[in-house]
Amino acid sequence: MLPVVPTSLPIQSSLSLESKVLLPSSSLFILHLGANMSLLSDLINLNLSDTTEKIIAEYIWIGGSGMDIRSKARTLDRAVSDPKKLPKWNYDGSSTGQAPGEDREPIPTNKRYNAAKIFSHPDVAAEVPWYGIEQEYTLLQKDLKWPIGWPVGGYPGPQGPYYCGAGADKAFGRDVVDSHYKACLYAGINISGINGEVMPGQWEFQVGPSVGISAGDELWVARYILERITEIAGVVVSFDPKPIAGDWNGAGAHTNYSTKSMRNDGGYEVIKKAIGNLQLRHKEHIAAYGEGNERRLTGRHETADIHTFSWGVANRGASVRVGRDTEKAGKGYFEDRRPASNMDPYVVTSMIAETTILWKP
């Protein structure tokens, strides 16, 4: 039930006082509600620079589950151009499933710490590793936890017309997707594109090319922005790798990767050697590539079987895919198609770099 709006609040309307008095009570309620929503919107969008140099800084971190993104805000006296100049701020780890409320070394859920060590290794830094991550996700109805655009308790038509589709009967949630796209560009995220996915209600955005640890940083912030936009829209974003069982595509985070040696002449041989290393460490990578991935990597719906490593040129059903253009040019990049949509990009990107650059079979 909607709350009753106090009648003492001003009504932003061109109606005269006399006409307001003659309105039915339901119409008057709507006017009051609209006035309050308009006022709230105005307050949210206040330009603080007109009255103060102070700014609001949003601090973001990853909670204990590894996927819950937390945040809190604080006031700073003036704008900060370099994040390194931001004051450090602690938080109650016991309330986020991470730690008792006391200072300690980097906690086990801090995957960025170990990733930073790998990316700062001289051999890795010299290869200037590039990443492009394809983040798939599903938009769910808030109360039902069922994909948006799907009939309540039922299913839409079979897959086929939804991938990169247009139209009210094919593309569900485009307003959320476009808002996220523009917000990421505004925030300086290196977002490179979006598209509707094979399963209706499922979408994808791409981050990259990004170098080293910045790939993980940018993907996490892009996820946070998506969480905030879906919060406003009243829908739920799911990163579950198989949100709907049955004959529906799952959600992944395909990770495109190249090194300086791969991008230079003769790079195709370097790519094949790197893929050979990935094959030898297949089990270790799968264990780190996301929870519930076994429900997605079945050998169907454009995936490879989770237990068997495979690679091929232009093969969407392989664990690792090499593009036709890369084969033709004899250099370029490859795509690891195994990571799940809920993977930690710090883990995946650093592990790929470690296995292909530092690890010696």
C-alpha positions in Angstrom: 0.0 0.0 0.0 1.3 3.4 -0.9 2.0 5.8 1.9 -0.3 8.8 2.4 1.3 12.1 1.4 0.8 15.0 3.9 -1.5 17.6 2.3 0.6 20.4 3.8 3.3 19.8 1.2 3.3 22.2 -1.8 1.9 20.9 -5.1 4.0 21.7 -8.2 1.2 22.2 -10.7 -0.3 24.8 -13.0 -3.7 24.0 -11.6 -5.4 26.8 -9.7 -6.2 26.4 -6.0 -9.9 26.2 -6.8 -9.5 23.4 -9.3 -7.4 21.4 -6.8 -10.1 21.6 -4.2 -12.6 20.2 -6.7 -10.4 17.2 -7.7 -11.4 13.8 -6.5 -9.3 12.5 -3.6 -7.5 9.9 -5.7 -6.4 12.6 -8.2 -5.2 14.9 -5.4 -3.2 12.0 -4.0 -1.5 11.5 -7.4 -0.7 15.2 -7.6 0.9 15.1 -4.1 2.8 11.9 -5.0 4.1 13.4 -8.2 5.1 16.6 -6.5 7.1 14.7 -3.9 8.8 12.5 -6.6 9.7 15.6 -8.6 11.1 17.3 -5.5 13.1 14.2 -4.6 14.6 14.0 -8.1 15.5 17.7 -7.9 17.3 17.1 -4.6 19.2 14.1 -5.9 20.4 16.2 -8.9 21.4 19.3 -6.9 24.5 20.9 -8.2 26.6 21.2 -5.1 29.3 23.2 -6.8 27.0 26.3 -6.6 27.3 26.4 -2.8 30.3 24.3 -1.6 33.6 22.9 -2.7 32.9 19.7 -0.7 32.2 16.5 -2.7 30.7 13.1 -1.9 33.1 10.2 -2.4 31.7 6.7 -2.8 33.9 3.9 -1.4 33.3 0.5 -3.1 34.5 -2.9 -2.0 33.7 -6.6 -2.5 31.9 -8.4 0.3 32.6 -11.8 1.7 30.6 -13.8 -0.8 33.0 -12.6 -3.5 30.1 -11.2 -5.5 28.2 -8.8 -3.2 29.4 -5.3 -3.9 29.3 -2.9 -0.9 29.6 0.8 -0.7 29.4 3.8 1.6 29.9 7.5 1.1 31.8 10.2 2.9 32.2 14.0 2.5 35.6 15.3 1.4 36.6 19.0 1.6 37.4 19.3 -2.1 37.6 17.3 -5.3 40.4 14.7 -5.6 42.0 14.1 -9.0 44.1 11.1 -8.0 42.5 8.1 -6.2 45.8 7.6 -4.3 45.2 10.8 -2.5 41.8 9.7 -1.1 41.9 9.1 2.7 41.9 5.4 3.7 38.7 4.3 5.4 37.9 1.0 7.2 34.7 -0.8 7.4 33.0 -3.4 9.6 34.2 -6.7 8.1 32.1 -8.7 10.5 29.0 -7.3 8.9 30.2 -8.3 5.4 31.2 -11.9 6.1 34.9 -11.1 5.8 36.5 -10.5 9.2 36.1 -9.3 12.8 35.9 -5.6 13.2 39.6 -5.1 13.6 42.7 -4.2 11.5 44.6 -7.1 9.8 46.6 -8.0 6.8 44.9 -8.3 3.3 42.0 -10.7 3.9 41.5 -14.0 1.9 38.7 -12.4 0.0 40.9 -9.6 -1.3 41.8 -11.2 -4.6 43.2 -7.9 -6.0 46.2 -8.2 -3.6 47.6 -11.4 -5.2 46.6 -10.3 -8.7 48.7 -7.1 -8.2 51.7 -9.1 -7.3 51.4 -11.2 -10.5 50.9 -8.1 -12.8 53.8 -6.3 -11.2 56.2 -9.1 -12.0 58.8 -7.8 -14.5 58.2 -10.6 -17.0 54.4 -10.0 -17.0 54.7 -6.2 -17.1 57.1 -6.5 -20.1 54.4 -8.5 -22.1 51.8 -5.7 -21.5 48.8 -8.2 -21.2 45.6 -6.9 -22.8 42.2 -8.2 -21.7 38.7 -7.8 -23.1 36.0 -9.2 -20.9 32.5 -10.1 -22.1 30.3 -9.8 -19.1 26.9 -11.6 -19.5 24.1 -11.1 -17.0 20.3 -11.6 -16.6 17.7 -9.1 -15.5 15.1 -10.5 -13.1 11.8 -9.4 -11.9 12.3 -8.1 -8.4 9.7 -10.1 -6.5 9.5 -13.3 -8.7 13.3 -13.7 -9.5 12.1 -14.6 -13.0 13.6 -13.0 -16.1 12.0 -9.8 -17.1 9.7 -10.0 -20.2 8.9 -13.7 -19.4 5.3 -14.6 -18.6 4.7 -15.1 -14.9 5.3 -18.8 -14.1 5.8 -19.5 -17.8 8.2 -19.3 -20.7 8.7 -17.2 -23.8 9.1 -18.5 -27.3 12.3 -20.6 -27.9 15.7 -19.0 -28.4 16.5 -17.6 -31.8 15.0 -14.1 -32.3 16.4 -12.6 -29.1 20.2 -12.4 -29.7 20.9 -8.7 -30.7 17.2 -8.4 -31.3 15.0 -5.3 -31.4 11.4 -4.9 -30.5 9.2 -5.0 -27.5 8.7 -8.8 -27.9 12.4 -9.5 -28.2 14.5 -7.0 -26.2 13.5 -6.7 -22.5 15.2 -4.1 -20.3 17.0 -2.0 -23.0 16.4 1.1 -20.9 18.5 -0.4 -18.1 21.2 -1.5 -20.5 21.5 1.8 -22.3 21.5 3.7 -19.0 24.3 1.5 -17.8 26.3 1.9 -21.1 26.2 5.7 -20.8 26.9 5.8 -17.1 30.0 3.7 -17.6 31.2 6.0 -20.4 30.6 9.0 -18.1 32.5 7.4 -15.3 35.5 6.7 -17.5 35.1 2.9 -17.7 36.6 1.5 -20.9 33.3 -0.1 -21.9 33.5 -1.1 -25.5 30.0 -2.3 -26.3 26.7 -4.0 -25.3 24.3 -6.5 -27.0 21.3 -8.5 -26.2 22.1 -12.2 -25.6 20.6 -15.5 -26.8 18.3 -16.0 -23.8 15.6 -13.4 -23.5 16.2 -11.0 -20.6 19.9 -11.7 -20.8 22.4 -9.0 -21.9 26.1 -8.5 -22.3 28.6 -5.6 -21.9 32.2 -5.7 -22.8 35.1 -4.0 -21.0 38.4 -3.5 -22.7 40.9 -3.6 -24.1 42.4 -3.0 -20.6 46.0 -3.6 -19.5 46.8 -5.8 -16.6 45.0 -5.3 -13.3 42.9 -2.4 -14.7 40.8 -5.0 -16.4 39.6 -6.3 -13.0 39.2 -2.8 -11.6 37.1 -1.6 -14.5 34.9 -4.7 -14.6 34.1 -4.5 -10.9 33.2 -0.8 -11.1 31.0 -1.5 -14.1 29.3 -4.3 -12.2 28.7 -1.8 -9.3 27.2 0.8 -11.6 24.9 -1.9 -13.0 23.8 -2.8 -9.5 22.9 0.8 -8.8 21.0 1.3 -12.0 19.0 -1.9 -11.6 18.3 -0.7 -8.0 16.7 2.5 -9.4 14.8 0.6 -12.1 13.4 -1.9 -9.5 14.8 -5.0 -11.2 17.5 -7.5 -10.0 20.7 -8.3 -11.9 21.8 -11.9 -11.7 25.3 -13.1 -12.5 24.3 -16.8 -12.1 26.0 -18.8 -14.8 22.8 -20.8 -15.4 19.8 -18.8 -14.1 17.2 -20.9 -15.9 17.6 -24.7 -16.2 16.7 -26.4 -19.5 17.2 -25.5 -23.1 18.4 -21.9 -22.4 21.9 -20.5 -22.8 23.9 -19.8 -19.6 25.8 -16.7 -18.8 29.6 -16.5 -19.1 32.4 -13.9 -18.9 34.5 -14.8 -22.0 37.9 -13.4 -21.5 39.9 -12.2 -24.6 43.6 -12.1 -24.0 46.9 -11.2 -25.8 50.4 -10.4 -24.9 53.0 -8.2 -26.7 54.6 -11.3 -28.1 51.2 -12.6 -29.4 50.5 -9.3 -31.1 53.8 -9.2 -32.9 54.9 -11.1 -36.0 55.1 -14.8 -35.2 52.6 -14.4 -32.4 50.5 -17.4 -33.6 53.2 -19.8 -32.3 53.2 -18.0 -29.0 49.4 -18.3 -28.8 49.5 -22.0 -29.4 52.2 -22.5 -26.7 50.1 -20.5 -24.3 47.0 -22.6 -25.1 49.1 -25.7 -24.4 49.9 -24.3 -20.9 46.2 -23.6 -20.3 45.4 -27.2 -21.3 47.8 -28.6 -18.8 46.3 -26.5 -16.0 42.7 -26.9 -17.0 41.5 -28.3 -13.7 43.1 -25.5 -11.7 41.5 -22.8 -13.9 38.1 -24.4 -13.9 38.2 -24.5 -10.1 38.8 -20.7 -10.0 36.5 -19.7 -12.9 33.2 -19.2 -11.0 30.7 -21.0 -8.8 28.1 -23.2 -10.4 30.0 -23.3 -13.7 29.3 -27.0 -14.0 25.6 -26.1 -14.7 26.7 -24.0 -17.7 29.7 -25.9 -19.2 27.8 -29.0 -20.4 29.0 -29.2 -24.0 25.7 -27.7 -25.2 24.5 -24.1 -25.7 27.8 -22.9 -27.2 30.0 -24.3 -24.4 32.6 -27.0 -24.0 32.2 -29.8 -21.5 33.7 -28.8 -18.2 35.8 -31.9 -17.9 37.5 -31.7 -21.3 39.8 -29.0 -22.6 39.5 -28.2 -26.3 40.5 -25.3 -28.6 39.9 -24.4 -32.2 39.7 -21.7 -34.7 36.3 -20.0 -34.9 34.8 -22.7 -32.7 32.2 -21.4 -30.2 31.9 -24.8 -28.7 35.6 -25.0 -27.6 37.2 -24.1 -24.2 39.4 -21.7 -26.0 38.6 -20.1 -29.3 41.1 -18.5 -31.8 39.6 -16.0 -34.2 39.8 -16.6 -37.9 41.5 -13.2 -38.3 44.2 -14.1 -35.8 44.9 -17.4 -37.7 45.1 -15.5 -41.0 47.3 -12.7 -39.7 49.5 -15.1 -37.8 49.2 -13.0 -34.7 46.6 -11.5 -32.4 44.6 -12.8 -29.4 42.6 -15.7 -28.2 39.4 -16.1 -26.2 39.0 -18.2 -23.0 35.3 -19.1 -23.1 35.4 -21.1 -19.8 34.9 -18.3 -17.1 31.4 -18.0 -15.6 29.5 -14.8 -15.4 30.1 -14.7 -11.6 33.9 -15.1 -11.9 36.3 -12.8 -10.1 38.1 -10.8 -12.9 41.2 -10.4 -10.6 41.5 -14.1 -10.3 40.8 -15.0 -13.9 43.0 -12.3 -15.5 46.0 -12.8 -13.2 45.7 -16.6 -13.5 45.8 -16.5 -17.3 48.9 -14.2 -17.2 50.6 -16.5 -14.7 49.9 -19.7 -16.6 50.9 -18.3 -20.0 53.9 -16.1 -19.0 55.3 -17.3 -15.7 54.4 -20.9 -15.4 56.9 -23.4 -16.8 55.4 -26.9 -17.4 
